[in-house]
Amino acid sequence: MRSSSRSSGRRNRSRGGLLLETLLSLALLIMIGLFALSIARDSVDATERAARRVAAVEVAANRIAEIEAGLVALDAIGDLADGAAGDPDSEFDASVDPRWRFAVTVETSPAEIEGLSRVEVSVRDEDDQGEGPVLATLVALVAEAGSGS
């Protein structure tokens, strides 16, 4: 009888060891899965931030291009409204909600070179308070009106 009780004791210990190994393997698999999901989420967030910065640079470049093309006079820059809402003749579709909202500030100052003005365009991420971090700042030298350039 002793041999049968020894063999049943070994079987129970063997089953307990197998259960412990299975639980440890499952816990390790869950930790690896959570780590992979965290990496994927961080990658998506970084891609979104990069896309928002690229869009901000494009907004700033467009504003400088408008000024260089003479569509906006340098002396009227303080009166510029952000976006197309300030322009009643705009073909902007107000029913489309933009992906991001930006606040654009334009500052001009005389350049050291005669006939040129320094234009600095800053684009901020607009939040509910109207303030946000600066995403892009572009600086350009623009010919002043009447300078012949």
Disulfide bonds with the S-S distance in Angstrom:
none
